[in-house]
Protein backbone atom coordinates (compact mmCIF):
# COMPACT_ATOMS: atom_id res chain seq x y z
CA UNK A 1 0.00 0.00 0.00
CA UNK A 2 1.04 3.56 -0.51
CA UNK A 3 2.40 5.43 2.47
CA UNK A 4 0.57 8.56 1.31
CA UNK A 5 -2.46 9.06 -0.92
CA UNK A 6 -1.27 9.69 -4.50
CA UNK A 7 -4.11 12.19 -5.08
CA UNK A 8 -4.28 14.33 -1.92
CA UNK A 9 -1.06 13.39 -0.10
CA UNK A 10 -2.82 12.21 3.08
CA UNK A 11 -0.54 10.15 5.35
CA UNK A 12 -2.44 6.91 5.98
CA UNK A 13 -0.96 5.86 9.32
CA UNK A 14 -2.73 8.54 11.36
CA UNK A 15 -1.24 7.32 14.65
CA UNK A 16 1.65 5.04 15.48
CA UNK A 17 0.66 1.39 15.43
CA UNK A 18 -2.73 1.96 13.79
CA UNK A 19 -2.33 -1.06 11.57
CA UNK A 20 -1.50 -3.48 14.38
CA UNK A 21 -5.25 -3.94 14.75
CA UNK A 22 -5.43 -4.94 11.09
CA UNK A 23 -3.74 -8.21 12.08
CA UNK A 24 -6.85 -9.15 14.04
CA UNK A 25 -9.10 -8.28 11.11
CA UNK A 26 -6.89 -10.33 8.79
CA UNK A 27 -7.03 -13.22 11.27
CA UNK A 28 -10.84 -13.04 11.20
CA UNK A 29 -10.78 -13.17 7.41
CA UNK A 30 -8.45 -16.18 7.53
CA UNK A 31 -10.70 -18.03 9.98
CA UNK A 32 -13.67 -17.39 7.71
CA UNK A 33 -11.76 -18.71 4.70
CA UNK A 34 -10.64 -21.83 6.61
CA UNK A 35 -14.22 -22.57 7.66
CA UNK A 36 -15.63 -21.93 4.18
CA UNK A 37 -13.00 -24.08 2.43
CA UNK A 38 -13.43 -26.83 5.03
CA UNK A 39 -17.20 -26.94 4.61
CA UNK A 40 -16.93 -26.85 0.82
CA UNK A 41 -14.41 -29.69 0.82
CA UNK A 42 -16.54 -31.73 3.19
CA UNK A 43 -19.64 -31.49 1.00
CA UNK A 44 -18.18 -31.24 -2.50
CA UNK A 45 -15.24 -33.66 -2.13
CA UNK A 46 -17.09 -36.15 0.08
CA UNK A 47 -14.97 -35.68 3.23
CA UNK A 48 -11.45 -36.22 1.81
CA UNK A 49 -8.43 -37.24 3.94
CA UNK A 50 -6.93 -34.71 6.35
CA UNK A 51 -3.93 -33.94 4.11
CA UNK A 52 -6.32 -32.66 1.42
CA UNK A 53 -7.91 -30.27 3.93
CA UNK A 54 -4.53 -29.01 5.12
CA UNK A 55 -3.06 -28.60 1.65
CA UNK A 56 -6.10 -26.86 0.21
CA UNK A 57 -6.58 -24.49 3.12
CA UNK A 58 -2.86 -23.64 3.23
CA UNK A 59 -2.79 -22.96 -0.52
CA UNK A 60 -5.87 -20.74 -0.41
CA UNK A 61 -4.59 -18.75 2.58
CA UNK A 62 -1.13 -18.29 1.05
CA UNK A 63 -2.58 -17.19 -2.29
CA UNK A 64 -4.98 -14.72 -0.68
CA UNK A 65 -2.54 -13.25 1.87
CA UNK A 66 -1.90 -10.04 -0.05
CA UNK A 67 -5.63 -9.40 -0.47
CA UNK A 68 -6.29 -10.16 3.19
CA UNK A 69 -3.52 -7.78 4.23
CA UNK A 70 -4.75 -4.96 2.02
CA UNK A 71 -8.45 -5.26 2.88
CA UNK A 72 -7.72 -5.55 6.60
CA UNK A 73 -5.77 -2.29 6.43
CA UNK A 74 -8.51 -0.60 4.42
CA UNK A 75 -11.15 -1.65 6.97
CA UNK A 76 -8.91 -0.45 9.77
CA UNK A 77 -8.58 2.95 8.09
CA UNK A 78 -12.29 3.19 7.39
CA UNK A 79 -13.61 2.17 10.80
CA UNK A 80 -11.00 3.49 13.25
CA UNK A 81 -9.12 6.43 11.75
CA UNK A 82 -11.91 8.75 10.67
CA UNK A 83 -10.67 8.84 7.06
CA UNK A 84 -13.53 8.63 4.59
CA UNK A 85 -13.45 8.19 0.83
CA UNK A 86 -14.42 11.28 -1.12
CA UNK A 87 -15.38 10.41 -4.73
CA UNK A 88 -14.76 14.00 -5.83
CA UNK A 89 -10.99 13.47 -5.48
CA UNK A 90 -10.92 10.75 -8.12
CA UNK A 91 -12.38 13.13 -10.74
CA UNK A 92 -9.25 15.30 -10.73
Residue, then its C-alpha position, 0 to 999 in steps of 0.5 A: x500500500x502507498x504510504x501517502x495518498x497519490x491524489x491528496x497526499x494524506x498520510x495513511x498511518x494517522x497514529x503510530x501502530x494503527x495497523x497493528x489492529x489490522x492483524x486481528x481483522x486479517x485473522x478473522x478473514x483467515x478463519x472465515x476462509x478456513x471454515x468456508x473451504x473446510x465446509x466446501x471440501x466436506x460437502x463437494x469432495x465427500x470428506x477427503x483425507x486430512x492432508x487434502x484439507x490441510x493442503x487446500x486451506x494452506x494454498x488458499x490462505x497463502x494465495x490470498x494473503x496479499x488481499x487479506x492484508x490490504x483489505x484488513x488495512x482498508x477496513x482499519x482505516x475506514x472504521x477506526x481512523x476517521x478517514x472517509x473516501x471522497x469520490x470527488x478526489x478521483x475526478x481530478 
